[in-house]
C-alpha cells in the first residue's frame, strides 16, 4: 500500500512540474512552447522538439528555474529554420 501511495504522490508531483514548465515556457521570450514537448519523471524534465539556438538556450534555462525540477535532459534539436 505504501508503494502505491508513494507512486501516486510522485506522479502528482511530476504532473505539477510538467504544468509549471509548460507555463513558464509559454511565458518566456524567444521560445515557442508549441515546438517543445515536456516530459517529467521523478523530477527529471526531458525537453524534445525543434528549436532555434536562442530558443534552445532559453528553454533549458527556463526549465531549470522551475521549482521541483531535479535536472533537465536536453533532447532538443537546433535547427536554422525553427
C-alpha positions in Angstrom: 0.0 0.0 0.0 2.8 2.4 0.8 4.4 2.0 -2.6 1.2 2.7 -4.4 0.7 5.9 -2.3 4.3 6.9 -2.9 3.9 6.3 -6.7 0.7 8.4 -6.8 2.4 11.3 -4.9 5.4 11.1 -7.4 3.0 11.1 -10.4 1.1 14.1 -9.0 4.4 15.9 -8.4 5.6 15.2 -11.9 2.3 16.4 -13.4 2.6 19.6 -11.4 6.1 20.1 -12.6 5.1 19.5 -16.2 2.4 22.1 -15.9 4.7 24.6 -14.4 7.4 24.0 -17.0 4.9 24.3 -19.9 3.5 27.6 -18.4 7.0 29.0 -17.9 8.0 28.2 -21.5 4.7 29.7 -22.8 5.6 33.0 -21.0 9.3 33.0 -22.0 10.5 35.3 -24.7 12.3 33.8 -27.7 10.6 30.4 -27.0 7.7 28.8 -28.9 6.3 26.5 -26.3 4.2 24.8 -29.0 7.5 23.4 -30.5 8.7 21.8 -27.3 7.4 18.6 -25.7 7.8 18.4 -21.9 8.0 15.1 -20.1 8.8 14.6 -16.4 9.7 11.6 -14.4 10.8 11.8 -10.8 11.5 15.5 -11.2 13.8 15.0 -14.3 12.5 17.1 -17.1 13.0 16.0 -20.7 12.6 18.6 -23.4 12.1 17.5 -27.1 11.5 19.4 -30.2 13.0 21.5 -33.0 14.1 25.0 -31.9 16.5 27.8 -32.8 19.8 28.2 -30.9 18.3 31.1 -28.9 15.2 29.2 -28.1 17.2 26.1 -27.1 19.3 28.0 -24.6 16.3 29.9 -23.1 14.2 26.7 -22.8 16.9 24.9 -20.9 17.3 28.0 -18.6 13.6 28.3 -18.0 13.0 24.6 -17.3 15.9 24.6 -14.8 14.4 27.6 -13.0 11.1 25.8 -12.2 10.5 24.7 -8.6 10.8 21.0 -8.2 13.0 20.3 -11.2 15.8 17.9 -10.3 17.6 18.1 -13.7 16.9 18.8 -17.4 17.6 16.3 -20.2 18.1 18.1 -23.4 16.7 16.3 -26.4 16.1 19.5 -28.4 17.2 19.7 -32.0 18.7 23.0 -33.0 17.5 24.0 -36.5 18.2 27.1 -38.5 14.6 27.4 -39.6 12.9 27.0 -36.2 
